[in-house]
Amino acid sequence: MRRSTLVVHSATVTAFAVLLLAPDVVGAQMRRSATPDGAASAGVPKGTPRSSHHPYAGVWSGLFRIPAPDGSENPIPVVMVFDVADSAKSTYTGSTIMPDGGRVPHMETTVSRGEMQWKQQNSGGGFWAYTGRFVTPDSIAGTATLRDWPQLPAGQKPPSGTFGIVRRAPGA
């Protein structure tokens, strides 16, 4: 049993390493900030056990990475919560918890063919379109692209980034 725990942990670490090293080219930063000491956000609920019927449900924490225009990178801590909206239909609702404890709701959350997708309002206009897939039963990796951003110069690609999140342990 201990051996399988180490294998899952190793796979999770490997997934994050790949996410942090993958190159991306973007034109803007997502407006977020971490707590000064890097501590968990205020108001973060405790983790819950994994559900085989609702695998996305739970509290997830990890990193969002979007390169600055100069190519520099500062991974941003992120906490997301996914709740079961309708257990009979296996649908979800969710939110991102900001460093001040405020929640930004996820919109249009869907799961199809092993992929979860949702939208989240951007503070500067437009919305972020997220897509994530399980890397292990307790980790999700994906991408986010800013859509309908009013400040996007003509002919430029919209900003995009990657994220990796892991399920918070029950009670943590």
N, C-alpha and C positions, 0 to 999 in steps of 0.2 A: 504494500500500500504506500509506504513512504517513497518507494522508487517511482511510482506513477505520479505522485505529487511533484517530485523533482523534475520529471519529464514535462509536465504541464507548465511549471514555472520556467523551465528552460525555453520552452516554445514561446511563452509570453515574452520573455526577455528578448528572444531572437526577433519576434514580431516588432517590438518597439525599436530595436536597433535598426531594422530595415526601414521603418517609418522615418526615423530621425536622419538617416543617411540618404534617403531618396531625394534627388534634386527636383525642385519645382521653380517655375518662373512666374512671378506675379507682379502686379502693379500697386498693391495697397495692403495695409495692415488691417486686421480685424480689431475693432476697438474692444479691448479687454485688459484687465490688469489683475495681477495676483496680489495676495496679501504680502506685505513687506518681508515677512520672515518665511514665506513659502508655505505657511500652515494651511490646513484645510479651511475652506470657506465656512463662514458662520451659517447656521441653519441647515447643515447637511444631515439628512436622515441617516440612521444606522443601516448597514447592509442587511439583507435578508437572504435566506437560503435560495439556491437555484431551484427553479421549477421546471420539470421536464415538459409540462404542458404549455408553459409561457416562458421560454428561454431568455427573452430580452428583458423581462421584468426585473427590476432591481436598481440599486445605486451603483453607478459606474464612475470611476475617476481615472484620469490619465493626462495626456498632453495633446494640445492642438498646435500644429506647426504651420506657419505661413511666412515664407521669406519676405523680408523687406525689399523695396526697390533696389537697394544696393547689394542684395544677395545675402546680407547678414541674417542670422536666424536666432530667435529667442523663443524656445518652446514655451507655450502658455499652459499652465495647469487648468484643467477643466473637470467639472463634475456634472454628470447628467443623471437624471432619474427617469426611468421608464416604468409606467404603471399599466396594469391591464385595464382597458376601457370596457371591454365586453368579453368575458371569458368564453361564452358560447361561440363567438366569431373570431376569437384570438386576435383582437385588435388592441392597440396600445395608444396611450397618450404619453407625453413626456415634457421635460423642461430641462434647461441648463441652469445650474445654480451659479450665480455671480459671486465674486469675492465678498460683496457686502451682504450676502445671504438672499438677495433678491432672485426671483426666478423669471427666466425668459421662456415662455411656453413654446413647445414645438407644435407646428401646424401640419396638417395633412400627413400624419404618420401612417405609413403602410409597410407591410411585409409581404414580399412576393419572391418566390424562387430563392429563398435563403438570403435575401437582401432586405435590410430595413432602410427606408427613405423617409425624410421629413424635411420641413422648411423651418427656418427661424428668422424673425425680423432682424435686420441690421440697423444699428443706431444711426447710421448716416444715410439711410434710404435703401431700398431694395430688400432682398432676403438672401440668406445662405441656404443652399440646397445641399443636404447631407445624404450620403449613401454609405452604409456600413455593412460588413459581413463578419461572421464569427471567424476568428483565427484559431481559437481553442474554445471549449465550452464556457470559459470565463474571460475571454478577451475578444474585443471587436476592433477592427481597423477599417478605415475608410477615408473618404475624401469629402471636401466641402468646397463649393464654388459660389461666389457672390453673383447673384442674378439681379437684373433690373436696377443696377446701381447708377444713380443719376450723374455721378462725377466721373464715370468711365469715359476717357477720351475716345473719340471715334477711331475705329480701326484697331484698338487694343483688346487683348484677351481679358476677360474678367479675372479678378483675383481668385486664387484657389489655394487650398492647403490640404494637409493630411491630419488625421487624428488617430489615436490609439487609446482605448480605454479598457480597464479591467474591472471586473465585478468586485465590489467591496465585500469583504468577508462578513458573514452574519454577525451582527453586534458591533462591528468596527465603525 
